C-alpha cells in the first residue's frame, strides 16, 4: 500500500506546517489548564491530525491497495450418465459401491483441490446427481465443453469415469486440443464380447411418395453365433411385412439385409425390424429397431422463372433442391415455353414482369388459372405492369430503390417464426427494395417490414395475400443470396434461410387452413428423449388471433389409454409442452372448453424408441487409454480410486495459483476517513466542554 498525489511533496510539508502552527497557536498557553503535560500534547495532537488530514485530502491523494486471491487447482469429475454403464457386470458396483467410492475420493482430495462434477450423456450438465438413464453418449462434446468452461481457470486435471462407449459426436481422441488438462480415466464395464445378435445401422428414406416402392437397408451383426440361423422380420403393428433367414459365419459376422416394400400407402408409418432371440443370447435389447417413414401423395412441382441471370436464382435453387417435397425447375423467362404450367403447384417469379412488360401476359395467364405465385421484386421489375395485376401498387420515382433491412412482425398469423430465425433475419444485410408508396390489400398480413437505416417503417418487405382467390406472396426486394451467405457466417449452416424459403413456399403452394381453431404438433416424429410440444391458435369472427378461452388436448396411445392436458397461454396464442413420452403411436384431439361450434383438430404423433445405448455393451477400455495417453494422463480401473487420489495429492505440478491485484482508490472517497475526522473532532470538543472552555 502506498500514497500518490497529483501535487508535489512540498505541498504535503506545507500541510504539516500549517497543521502544526494552528494546533500550537490554539493550545500554546495550556488554556484548558491540564495538570499533566501529556494531556496538553494529546489535545494539541488531535487538533494537528484534524487540520493535517483536511489539508491532505485537498491534495487529492490516491491509495494503492494490493490484494491477493488464491485459486486452488480445479479437478473435474466427468461421469458417463448413459444407460450402457449399467448394461454390464459392473451394474451392481454402480448401484451399491460407486457412490461411496466417489464420495470418499472427493473427501480425500477436497483440501487441496476444488472438485467440479459434470455428467455426460446426450448433453453435458454441471451437476452432482447421476442416474445412468441417458439415452445417448457424447464423450467428445463433453470434453470440449469442460475445456471451454474451465478456460483461463486453474484447471489441472479431468477424471473421466466411463465405459468408453459413445454413439454421438466424434471420436473423443480427435476432439482434444493440444494443451488440454490431463485426462485420467476410470474404466467401468465389461470388455468381454458375449454371444449377441443385433440390428445395427438402418438406412431408409424418411419421406416416400404414395404408390412407390422403397428399400430399407439393415445391418445385421452377430458375435459368437457361428452356424446359427438368424431370423430377420419387418412388421408394422401386428402385420408381418417381411421375413428372411441368414446363417451366421464365424464368431464376428456382419451382413446387410435389403428389405423392399411395395406400393407405399399415404400416411405416417412405424416399422419394426427385429431378430428372433437366440439361445443363451446375452443382450436382447439390441434385437429390434424402430423406423418411421412418412408417405406423402406427390411432390409439389415448382417453376422458377427469372428475367435475367441473378445470384438470387442460385441461392433459391440451393435452398429448395434438397427438400424431398419439392420438384423444382428453373427457366430464363425468354426461354420458357409454358412447360408444365398446368401441372405446377406454384410459380416463383423473379423480377417478372420486367420494365418493358416481359412476362406480363404470363402473369395474367397464371392469375386466370388460379396458380399460386411467389413474387420477388427488384430493380428490373416493371412496377406499372405489376400494378395492373391488381394486388401490389408501388408509386414513386421510376426504378429508384432503398436498402431495406428486415424487421419481423411478431403478430403475423399464418405461421411461426422461431427466435433463432427471427434474430438471424434481423441481422441479415438489407435487400434492394423499390422506393415509393406501397399499397397492398387491407387483409394481407405482413411478416417483414422495411427498416431504412435505423428507422423502422410500416412499409411491407414480405407479405401474403389470397385476395384474388389464390395464394400469392410478395418479397419486395432482391438480394436473398446475401442472406444465404450471412446465414452460414452467423450459424455455420444455412438452415435458417432454407427454413425461411420453405415456409413461404409451403404457405403459397399449400391449401390454407381457414378454420377458426388450429392445433398442430411441432413435429410428427419425436424421439423418446425429446419433449413433445403442441401449438394452438384461436381466431374470432374478424379472423383476429385471441387467447381468452381455455384449450384442452386429449392423447390416446395404442392401448386406448387417455392422457389429458391443458394448453398454456402465450402472448397471442397457446403452447403445450408435454415433456417426454413413452414410445408408440398416439392420436390427439383438441377442443376449446365450452365451445360447440368450432372444428375439432385431430391427428397423430409417433414417439420413437431409442435403443442406441443397447447396441454396444462391450466396454472400450482402449479408447479410454487413448484419451489418457493423448493428454498425458493415466488410465485406471474402478479399484484404483485410492491410488488415483494419492498420485494427485503427490503431484507437485498441481499447485495453488496466487493472483495479485492492484487497485488505485481516491482517499477522499473512503468512508473511514470521514468517520476518523468526526471521531477526532468529537474527542476534542468533549475535552474542551468537560474543562468548561466551551
VEXMIMAR-493184 format. One record per residue: residue in three letters; y, z, x of N, C-alpha, C in turn. Coordinates in steps of 0.05 Angstrom, whole numbers, plus 5000, padded with zeros to 4 digits. Each point is the difference from the previous one (the first is absolute). Layout:
// residues N
ALAYZXYZXYZX
...
***
This chain:
// residues 694
UNK497650005017502450004983502550005018
UNK501949824993502550005015502249904982
UNK502650075009502349924984501449765013
UNK501349854982501549775009502549984982
UNK502249905011502449984985501549745007
UNK501649904981501649765005502550065017
UNK500550265005502450085015499250105028
UNK501949995019499550105027499450305001
UNK498750085022499250295003502550175001
UNK502349895009502550165002500850124973
UNK499349854979500750104973498350254993
UNK497650015011498350234996501250245014
UNK501049965025501350225015502550094986
UNK501549804988502450074986499450174975
UNK497849934986499250154977499350295008
UNK498750035022499350275010502550165006
UNK501949865014502550145007501550084976
UNK500249834980501550064975498750244986
UNK497350004998498650224987500550265014
UNK500049995028500450245015502850114996
UNK502049825000502850094997500450134972
UNK498949874979500450104973498750274997
UNK497550045010498650254996501350225017
UNK500949935024501350215017502750084989
UNK501649804990502650074989499750184975
UNK497949964985499750164975499150285005
UNK498450045021498850275004500650125028
UNK502149905013500550105027500950295001
UNK501350104980500950285000498250194983
UNK497549904995498150164985501250104973
UNK500949824983501450084975498250164981
UNK497349965003498250144982499350285010
UNK501050075024499750275011497050075004
UNK498549815012497250065006499850215022
UNK498150184996499650215020498449915024
UNK498449794995498449895021501049735009
UNK499949955026501049745010498349774990
UNK497450034999498249784992500549914971
UNK501050194983500649924973502449814999
UNK501950065017502449835002499249725010
UNK498349995020499149745011498349854979
UNK498550154984498249874980501749864979
UNK502050144989501649874979501749785011
UNK500850035025501549785013498149765005
UNK497550065006498049785005499449854974
UNK499950154977499549874975502349804993
UNK502550095004502249824995500049765019
UNK499250055025499849785019497949794991
UNK497750104991497949814991500849844976
UNK501450134980500949854976501949785008
UNK502050075016502149795007498749795017
UNK498250085019498849805018498249814984
UNK498450114981498249824984501649804984
UNK502250104988501649824983501349775017
UNK501050085024501149805018497849815010
UNK497750115006497849845010499149794979
UNK499950094975499249814979501949774996
UNK502650055007502049784998499549795021
UNK498450065020499449805021497749824993
UNK498950034974497849844990497550015019
UNK499050245005497750025018497549904986
UNK498349875016497349914991497950165014
UNK497950074985497850155012497449834999
UNK498649995022497649855002497650184999
UNK498349964980497650164997497649845009
UNK498250115014497549875008497750144987
UNK498749864981497750124985497449875009
UNK497950154998497349915008498249994975
UNK498449794998498049984979497349935012
UNK498050154994497449965011498249874979
UNK498649785009498249864982497250015012
UNK498350144986497250025009498649734998
UNK498049955016498649744998498749974972
UNK500249764989498949954973497249895002
UNK498250124986497249924998499549904972
UNK499349754997499549884973497049994995
UNK499250114976497349984991499949784979
UNK498449795004499749784981497250014989
UNK499750074974497450044988499349764982
UNK497849875005499149784983499150124973
UNK501449934979499650134974498449814981
UNK498649815011498649804983497250094992
UNK498949864980497450074989497749985021
UNK500249815018497949955019499450245018
UNK502050185002499650245017497750174990
UNK499650004973498050184988497449854993
UNK499849745007497649854994498249995024
UNK499650235013498250015023498950295001
UNK498450045021498850275003502150215006
UNK502449935008502150195006501450094975
UNK499249924976501350084976499950304996
UNK497850135007499850294997501950145019
UNK500349895024501950115019502849994989
UNK500849774989502749974989500450184976
UNK497950054984500350184977500250295008
UNK498550085021499750295005501450105025
UNK500049855022500950105026502649875010
UNK500549764991502349865011502650154997
UNK500550114976502550144994500450235019
UNK497850165005500250235018500549915029
UNK498649795009500449905027502849915004
UNK501149864980502749905002502050225001
UNK499650214983501950234999499950155027
UNK497650045011499750145025501449845023
UNK499749744999501349835021503050034998
UNK501149984976502950024997501050275010
UNK498550214993500850275009500050025030
UNK498049885013499750025029502349865015
UNK501149784989502049855014502850044989
UNK500350164978502650024987502250135017
UNK499250185018502150135016501349815020
UNK498649805008501149815019500949744988
UNK498749914977500749754988501050034972
UNK501749814992500749974972497949804988
UNK498450104982497849834989501049874974
UNK499849734999500749854976497549854991
UNK499450024973497649894989500649764982
UNK498549795005500149764982497249954989
UNK499949884976497449894990500349704998
UNK497949865005500149704998497849904982
UNK500849794985498249874982501249734994
UNK500549944974501449764994502950025010
UNK501150254997502750065010499850245019
UNK501950025017500250235019501950204989
UNK499250254997501650214989500350235019
UNK502350125001500550245016499450244983
UNK497550105001499250224983497650155013
UNK499550244990497950175012497550004983
UNK500049884976497750014982498449745003
UNK497450024997498349775003497650034980
UNK499149784989497950004980497849815006
UNK500449815019498149795008499249834975
UNK502149934985499649834976501649745000
UNK501349945022501649755002498149764999
UNK500849794985498349774996500149805023
UNK502050035018500349815022500650155026
UNK499649875023500650125026501849815015
UNK502350095008501849835016500950165025
UNK498349995021500650165024502349895015
UNK500249745002502249885017502750074989
UNK500449974974502750074989500650295003
UNK497950174999500550295003501050065028
UNK498749885020500850055028502849905005
UNK500749774989502749885003502150184986
UNK499450094976501950174986500450275014
UNK497950115011500350255015501849965024
UNK499649785015501749955023502949964991
UNK500549874978502749954990501350264991
UNK498450174986501150264991500750185023
UNK498549995021500450185023501749885022
UNK501249774995501549865020502450185009
UNK500450015026502250165012499650304997
UNK497650094991499350284999498150065023
UNK499450265003498350095022497049974992
UNK499349764992497249954990498249965025
UNK498250195004498449995024497149914996
UNK499050024975497249914996499549984970
UNK498049824993499049984973497050055000
UNK499150154981497150054996499149854976
UNK498549795003499049834978497150104993
UNK499750094975497450104990499049794980
UNK498049855008499249774984497149925006
UNK498949834982497449885005500349725013
UNK502549915005500449745013499749774981
UNK499650044974499649784981502849944988
UNK500849755001502549924987499449744985
UNK501449974977499649764983502649894991
UNK502250095012502649894994501750015026
UNK501849815003501649995024498549875023
UNK501350005023498949865024498250205016
UNK498849885021498450175018501950215013
UNK499450264997501850205011500649985029
UNK498149905016500649985029502149795006
UNK500449804982502149805004502750094989
UNK500050214983502550094987501550195018
UNK498850105021501250205017502049875020
UNK502350135004502049905018499750145027
UNK500949865021500050135026501950235000
UNK499250225013501750245001499550184976
UNK498149944983499450184978498950265010
UNK500450214985498850265007497049985001
UNK498650155018497149995001498850074973
UNK497949854993498550054975497250105007
UNK499550264995497450115003498549974973
UNK497649925001498549954975497750204997
UNK499650094975497750174993498349834981
UNK497649935009498349824985498450164979
UNK500149894975498550114978498249784989
UNK497650084990498349804988497549945016
UNK498449824988497449945011500049715011
UNK499349975025500049735013497349864996
UNK498150124987497449884996500149804977
UNK499149765005499949804979497350034985
UNK500250054974497650054984499449764983
UNK497850004986499249784983502149974978
UNK501049764998502249954980500349714995
UNK500349924975500749734991502650024984
UNK501849825006502650024987501349734995
UNK501950004981501749774995502550045017
UNK500549815018502450015017502449874988
UNK501249825015502449874990499349794978
UNK501649994979499649814979502449824998
UNK499649745002502149804998499949864973
UNK502349984987500149874973502949944994
UNK500449834980502749934991500850214979
UNK502550105002500950194981500749874973
UNK500949745002500749854976498349754998
UNK498849954977498449774995500949874974
UNK499749744998500949864976497649954981
UNK500750054975497949994979498549745001
UNK497350024997498249775000499149925028
UNK501250105021499249935027497750175010
UNK498649905020498050165015501450135024
UNK499050235008501150135023497850155015
UNK500550055026498050135017500950285009
UNK497950175003500450265011498250025025
UNK501250075023498550025025499850295007
UNK497550115000499550285005498550035026
UNK501150175018498650065025497950224995
UNK497649955008497850204997499250105028
UNK499950265004499250115025497650194995
UNK498250015019497750184998499350115028
UNK499650265001499350145025497350134997
UNK498249955019497350125000498549944974
UNK500449754990498749924975498249755005
UNK499049975024498549775008497649944981
UNK500049754990497849924983500350074971
UNK502050164993500350094972501549794983
UNK499350004974501249814981502650124989
UNK502249865004502650104990500749834976
UNK500350154977500649874974503050024995
UNK501449774997502949994996500649914972
UNK501750154986500649934972503049994996
UNK500949834982502850004991500050024970
UNK501550194989500050044972502850064990
UNK500449964974502550074986499250184977
UNK500850255002499050194979497050025002
UNK498749964977497150014999498649735003
UNK501749795004498949735002499549925029
UNK497549935007499349915027500649705002
UNK501849935019500849725003498749865023
UNK499150165020498849885024498150205012
UNK497849895011498150175015498649845021
UNK499650125024498849875022498650205018
UNK498049905016498650175018500149885028
UNK500450175020499949915028498450215015
UNK498749905022498350185017501650085025
UNK500350255005501450105024498349955024
UNK501249885021498749945025501250175023
UNK498550175011501050175022501350254990
UNK500750185019501250264994503049984995
UNK501249785007502849964994500449724988
UNK499949994973499949744986502749954986
UNK500749745001502649924988499649734986
UNK501049974976499849754985502349984981
UNK500949764994502049954980498849874976
UNK500250134977498949904975502149854984
UNK499449744994501949844984499250024971
UNK501950094983499550024972501949824985
UNK498949824984501649804985500050074970
UNK502450034989500250054971501349764987
UNK498949924977500949754987501650064975
UNK501749804993501450004974501450274995
UNK501950065018501550264997501550014974
UNK499850234987501350044974502650165004
UNK502049924984502650135003499950304996
UNK501550145016500150294998499750155026
UNK500150264999499650165024497150095001
UNK498849945023497150055003499550205024
UNK498350204995499250185021497049955005
UNK499449925025497249945007499150225020
UNK497450064998498850195019497849865016
UNK500350015026497949895018498550245011
UNK497450004998498450235008497449925014
UNK499050195015497449985013498250224989
UNK497649924991498150204990499350205022
UNK500050264993499450215021497349955013
UNK499950055026497549975016498750275003
UNK497550005007498550255004501250155024
UNK500750254996501050185022502649905012
UNK501649864984502649905009501950245002
UNK501550025022501750235005502550014984
UNK501249774993502650004987499949804977
UNK500350094976500049824976502849944990
UNK502050145011502749964990501149725008
UNK498949885021501049745009498349774990
UNK498350064980498349794989501349834979
UNK502450074992501349844979503049985005
UNK501149774992502849955003501049874974
UNK502450074991501249884976502249815009
UNK500249774986502249815005501249934973
UNK502549925000501349924975501049715003
UNK499749844980500949724999501549964975
UNK502449885002501749934978499749714994
UNK498849934977499649724992502249924981
UNK501649815008502349914985499549724989
UNK501649924981499549744988500449775019
UNK502449945007500649785019502450075017
UNK500349855021502450045017502549904985
UNK502250125005502549904989501049785019
UNK500549764988500949785016503049995001
UNK501150015024502950025005500949755015
UNK502149874990501149775014502850085011
UNK500349965026502550065014501449735006
UNK502449964989501549765006502650085014
UNK500749855021502550075015501649755005
UNK502650035000501849775002499949895028
UNK500250175020499949925029498450215015
UNK499249925024498650195017501750255005
UNK498750234999501550265002498150215009
UNK500850195018498250215009498950184977
UNK501550014977499050154978497349904990
UNK499549745002497649884989497550115015
UNK500250005027497750115015499650304994
UNK502250154997499750294994498750054973
UNK500749834980498850034973497049935001
UNK499449785014497249915002498450225014
UNK501050115022498550205015499650254983
UNK502050074982499850244984497949974978
UNK499449754992498249964977497349895007
UNK499749885024497649855006497550185002
UNK500450255008497750185003499250144974
UNK501649964979499450134974497849844985
UNK497750124996497849854987500549924972
UNK502150114987500549944972501749754996
UNK501149895022501849784998498949755015
UNK500549774988499449745012502749865003
UNK501149995024502749905005500049725012
UNK501749834988500549735012503049975003
UNK500949905023502849975005500749715005
UNK502349914990500849725003503049985004
UNK500849815016502849915001500649874974
UNK502350064988500749904974499849694998
UNK501049875021500049715000497149885001
UNK498150165009497249905002498350074976
UNK501150184982498450104978499849794978
UNK497549964990499549804979498750134976
UNK500950234992499050144976497150095003
UNK499050035025497250085004499550284989
UNK498150024982499150264991502050154983
UNK502049864988502050144984498850144976
UNK498249864987498850114975498150235006
UNK498850015024498250225007501450235013
UNK502549975008501450215015500650244983
UNK499550245012500850254986503050045002
UNK501249915021502950035004501049825022
UNK502649965002501349855021501950185015
UNK500249975026502150125016501949775009
UNK502550024992502049795006501950115021
UNK499949905024501850095022502449815002
UNK502350094990502549855001499749734984
UNK498550024978499649774982501050104973
UNK501949844986501049745007502050015024
UNK500349775013501849985022502849934991
UNK501949995020502849964993500549724988
UNK498249805004500449744988498149964976
UNK499050224990498349994976497149955006
UNK499250015025497149955006498450224987
UNK498049914984498250194987501050104973
UNK502449924991501050094975498249924976
UNK499049765001498249904979497450165000
UNK499050055024497550155003500450284988
UNK502250135006500650274989500049994969
UNK501249794989500149974971497249974989
UNK498349845014497349964991498350265001
UNK500450165021498650255002500850194977
UNK502650004994500950174978498949914973
UNK499849744996499049904975497050074997
UNK498650015022497150075000499550305002
UNK502250165000499850305001498450095024
UNK500449875023498650085025501750215015
UNK499050235007501550205014501149905026
UNK502550095007501349915024501250235015
UNK499650005027501450185018502149835015
UNK502650054994502149865013501050145025
UNK500349865022501350105024502549845005
UNK502350124999502549865000501450035027
UNK501149785011501350015026502449825001
UNK500849945024502449845004499749704992
UNK497549914998499549724992499449974970
UNK500050234985499449994972502449874985
UNK499349834981502149884982500650194978
UNK502050175003500550214981500749894972
UNK501449785000500749884974497549904985
UNK498249885014497549914987498350244992
UNK500050215016498650244992501150134975
UNK502750004998501350114977499349854975
UNK499649735002499249844977497350084989
UNK498450135017497450104990500250234982
UNK502450135000500750204979499350285005
UNK499150085024499350285005502050145019
UNK500649875022501850125020502449815005
UNK502450124998502449855006501650145021
UNK500649865022501750115021502449835003
UNK502350124994502649855001501750105023
UNK501149825015501650075023500449775018
UNK501250035023500449785019497449875007
UNK499949745000497549865004498850065027
UNK497450075001498450045024501050225018
UNK501750184991500750235016497850214997
UNK499850175021497850204999500950265012
UNK498450204993500350285011497550085014
UNK500350185020497750145011499650254984
UNK497850004984499650214980497550175007
UNK500550255005497850195005498950084972
UNK497550085000498750084974500250304996
UNK500650094976499650284993498450014974
UNK498250194998497950004979500950154976
UNK499549884976500650134974497650184993
UNK500550275001497950194995499049994971
UNK501649884982499350004971498649734992
UNK499149855019498749744994497550064984
UNK499649864976497850084982497349865004
UNK499949775014497649844998497750095019
UNK500750095024497950105018501350195019
UNK498250155014500950225018500549895028
UNK502150105013500449955029499750275014
UNK497950025017499650265014502250055020
UNK500150255009502350095016500149855027
UNK497749955012499949865025501149724998
UNK499149854979501049734995503050014994
UNK500950194984502950024993501650055026
UNK499150185017501550065024500149765018
UNK497849855003499949775017501949784990
UNK499949954974501749794988503050055006
UNK500850254998502850075004500850015029
UNK498049975018500649985029499949715009
UNK498949824984499749725008502749865002
UNK500049795016502449845004501149884974
UNK502649954999501149884976498949724995
UNK499849934974499349724992502649844997
UNK499849745003502449834996500049924970
UNK501950124985500249974971502549844993
UNK499849844979502449864990502250194992
UNK502549925007502350164993501049924972
UNK500850194984501049934973499450224980
UNK500649944975499450174978497349934988
UNK498350194996497349954991499850074970
UNK498849824984499550054972497049984996
UNK498850214991497150004994499550114972
UNK497749944988499550104973500350314999
UNK501050094977500650294997497550175003
UNK497749894991497650175001498449975026
UNK501149855019498649955025500350245019
UNK497850145006500250235018500349915029
UNK501650155015500649945028498450195018
UNK498549905019498650175019501750055024
UNK501349795011501750035024502849914993
UNK502050175008502849924999501049935027
UNK502349875001501249915025501950225011
UNK499750065026501950175014501449845021
UNK502749974997501649855018501350195020
UNK499149995025501050205019499050274992
UNK501850194996499350274991500550044970
UNK500749784986500750024971497649924983
UNK499050184984497949934981501249884975
UNK499149764993501149864977497849994978
UNK500849914976498249964978499149714998
UNK500549855021499249725000497049985006
UNK498449864983497150005004499249845025
UNK498050105014498849865022497249914992
UNK498650164984497449934990499750104971
UNK499649824981499750094972497849844987
UNK499150094976497849884986500849964971
UNK499049794988500749944972497749854986
UNK500050034974498149864982501649874977
UNK502649955005501849924978499349724989
UNK498749835016499349734991497149984989
UNK498750234996497349994990497950005022
UNK500850005025498150015022501350165022
UNK498450105018501050175022501449845021
UNK502350115008501549895023501050235017
UNK500049975026501150195019501949855018
UNK502250135008502149885016500650175024
UNK499549905024500950125025502549855009
UNK502350134997502649865004500850015029
UNK498349915018500750005028497749895017
UNK500749865022498049905018500050185025
UNK497849995015499750175024497750194999
UNK498149964981497750174998498450025027
UNK500149795016498649995025500950235018
UNK502650064999501050235016498750264991
UNK499750034974498750244990497250045011
UNK498549785000497350015010499850085029
UNK501949905016500050075029500850305003
UNK502050084985500950285002497950204989
UNK498549914981497850174989498150075023
UNK499449805016498150055023501350195020
UNK502649965006501450175019500150294991
UNK500550044974500350274989497350144996
UNK498049854991497550124991497549925015
UNK500449825020497749895016498049854983
UNK500949924976498449824983501949874980
UNK498949824983501749864981499150064972
UNK498950244996499050074974502250024979
UNK502350115007502150034981501049744989
UNK500549805017501049744990497849854984
UNK497550035008497849884985499850134972
UNK500350274999500050144974502449914983
UNK502349975013502449924985499649734987
UNK499149805015499649744989497850004979
UNK497850155006497850014981500850124973
UNK501750205000501050124975501649804984
UNK501749855014501649794986498249794988
UNK498049915015498249794991498350114977
UNK499050245003498350124980501450024973
UNK502650095001501450024974500749724989
UNK500949835017500949734991497749844988
UNK497750005014497749844991498450144979
UNK500350264998498250164982501050014972
UNK498450114983500750044972501250284998
UNK502450014990501550254999498750194980
UNK500050255008499150214981502550084985
UNK500149924975502350064982499650264984
UNK497950145004499450244985502050225006
UNK500450174981501850235004498950225016
UNK497450005004498650225014498149875021
UNK500550065026498449875021499050225019
UNK497449985006498750195018498249845019
UNK500150075026498349865019499550185024
UNK497649985012499450145025501449855023
UNK500650135021501249875023498049825014
UNK497450054997497949835011497749994980
UNK498349805002497649984984497750135014
UNK500050005026497850125016501250225017
UNK498850244999500850225017497550105016
UNK500550085025497950155014500050294990
UNK497850145003499850274989501850205014
UNK501149925024501950185013502949934994
UNK500549814982502749934993500850134973
UNK502650054998501150104975500249784979
UNK499150054976500249814978502750034987
UNK501649794999502750024989500449804978
UNK501250094978500749824978503050004996
UNK501149784991502849974993500249924971
UNK502150094986500449934972502949944994
UNK500549824981502749944991500150004970
UNK502150094989500450014971502749884993
UNK500149824980502549864994500750054970
UNK502750014995500950034973500449724987
UNK501249994976500349754986502049815014
UNK501750105017501949845015498849915027
UNK497450065004498649935024501150165024
UNK501050244995501050175021497950215007
UNK499650055026498050195008500950294993
UNK498250154988500550274992497750185010
UNK500550265002497850195007500450264986
UNK500749984974500550254984497650084983
UNK497749885005497650074986497850075020
UNK497950144990497850085017497849794998
UNK498849945024497949805001497550135012
UNK497749954987497550115010498149775007
UNK498150065018498049805009497250134998
UNK498149844991497350084998498249835017
UNK498550125018498149865017497150064991
UNK498349805000497250044995498349895022
UNK498150155010498249905021497649864987
UNK498249915016497749844989498150174983
UNK500250275004498450184983501550084975
UNK502349874995501750064977501250285000
UNK500250125023501450255003503049945000
UNK501550164985502949954996501750185017
UNK502149895011502050155016502849934988
UNK501550214994502649964988502250095019
UNK502249845000502250045018502749954986
UNK502150125011502749964989501849885021
UNK501549794993501849885019502450185006
UNK501049975024502550145007502349794998
UNK502450104993502349824996501449965027
UNK500649755005501849935023502749954988
UNK501849875016502749964991500249844975
UNK498449784998500149834976497249924991
UNK497950105013497349924993498250245001
UNK497449955006498050215000498149955024
UNK498950225010498149985022497850214997
UNK497649935008497750194999498449975025
UNK499850225015498450015025497650184994
UNK497749884996497650154993498750135024
UNK500449885024498750105024497449865004
UNK498250125016497449875006498150034976
UNK498349794996498150014979497249925011
UNK497950084985497349945009499549704997
UNK498449895017499449714999498949924973
UNK500649754992499049904975502049824986
UNK499349904976501849834984501150174977
UNK502649984997501450154979501549814982
UNK500050064974501749854981502350194993
UNK502349894996502450164993501349904974
UNK501350194987501449944976502450194999
UNK502449884994502550175000501249994972
UNK501550204994501450014974502650175002
UNK501949934984502550154998499550214978
UNK500350255007499450224982501849984975
UNK498750004977501650004975500849724990
UNK499449795016500849734992497549854989
UNK500349864978497849864987500449705000
UNK502449905006500649724997500249855027
UNK499050135022500149885026497249905008
UNK500049805018497449915011498750215016
UNK497449985004498550205016499049865025
UNK501350045023499149875025497250105008
UNK498249815008497350075008499349855026
UNK498050095014499249865024497850165015
UNK499449915024497950125016501050045029
UNK499050215013500350035028497350065013
UNK499849945026497550055014500550185024
UNK498450215003500250185023497649945018
UNK500649925025497949925018499050245016
UNK497450035003498950215016500249935029
UNK500850205016500249975029497750145013
UNK498249855012497750115015500249935029
UNK502449955010500349915027499150215020
UNK500550254994499350215019496950035002
UNK498649904980497150025001498749775014
UNK501649795007498949775013498950065027
UNK501250175015499150075026499950315003
UNK497750105005499750295003499350085028
UNK499549805018499450065027502650055015
UNK500250255011502550075014500349835025
UNK502549945007500649835023501250175022
UNK498350135016501050175022501249835022
UNK499049765003501149835022502949934995
UNK500749964975502949944994501750255006
UNK499050234993501550255006500350045030
UNK497949945015500250035029502049805012
UNK500049754988501949805010502950084995
UNK500550124976502750104994500950205020
UNK498250195006500650215020500549885028
UNK498349815007500249885027502649855003
UNK500949864978502449845001502550175004
UNK499950254992502350175001499850245020
UNK498049985018499550215019499250274987
UNK498749984977499050234987497150045006
UNK498750184985497150055004498650004973
UNK497549945000498350004976498450254999
UNK499950134976498550254996498349974975
UNK498350204995498450014976500950254984
UNK498750044977500850224983499250275012
UNK498450005021499250255014501950085023
UNK502149835004501750045024502850114994
UNK500350134977502750104992501150195021
UNK498350195009500950205019500649875027
UNK498449815008500449865025502649854999
UNK500649864978502549854997502450195001
UNK499850234986502350195001500550105028
UNK497950065015500350105027501349805018
UNK499149754998501149795017502949944994
UNK500750024974502849964993501850225010
UNK499050254998501650235009500350005031
UNK498149885014500150005029501449755011
UNK500749824983501349755008502950065008
UNK500749985025502750075010502049784993
UNK499149774991501949784993501250044972
UNK498850174985501150054972501850255001
UNK502549955003502050215005502050024978
UNK501150244998502350044982502549865012
UNK501449864984502449865009502550164992
UNK501850045020502450154995502449804999
UNK501450014977502349824996502550175002
UNK501949915017502650135002502149834987
UNK501650144984502149854985502750135006
UNK501949835008502750095005501749954975
UNK501550204992501749984976502850105006
UNK502049834996502850075005501350084974
UNK501250244999501250104976502950095006
UNK501749974980502850095002500050304994
UNK500950165019499950294997501750104977
UNK502149844993501850074978498550014974
UNK497749854998498549984975497850204998
UNK499850185020497950204999500950254984
UNK498450064979500850224982500050275014
UNK498350035020499850275013502650065014
UNK501549805010502650045013501950134980
UNK500149894976501750104979499550304994
UNK497450064997499350284994500550185024
UNK499849905025500650175023503050075000
UNK501749804994502950055000500650214978
UNK498849964976500550194978499250295009
UNK497750025013499050265009501950135020
UNK500949845020501850125020502650084987
UNK501149844983502650064987499650254983
UNK497850024986499550234982499750265017
UNK498749985023499750245017502850105009
UNK501649805009502750075010501750124977
UNK499849894976501650094978499150284992
UNK497450054998499050274993500950215020
UNK499949925026500850195021503050074997
UNK501749804996502850054997500650164974
UNK498549944978500350144975499250305004
UNK497850055014499050275004502050175016
UNK501449875018501950155016502950004989
UNK500249904975502650024986502149805010
UNK499149795014501949815011500749794980
UNK498549994977500649814978500850164975
***
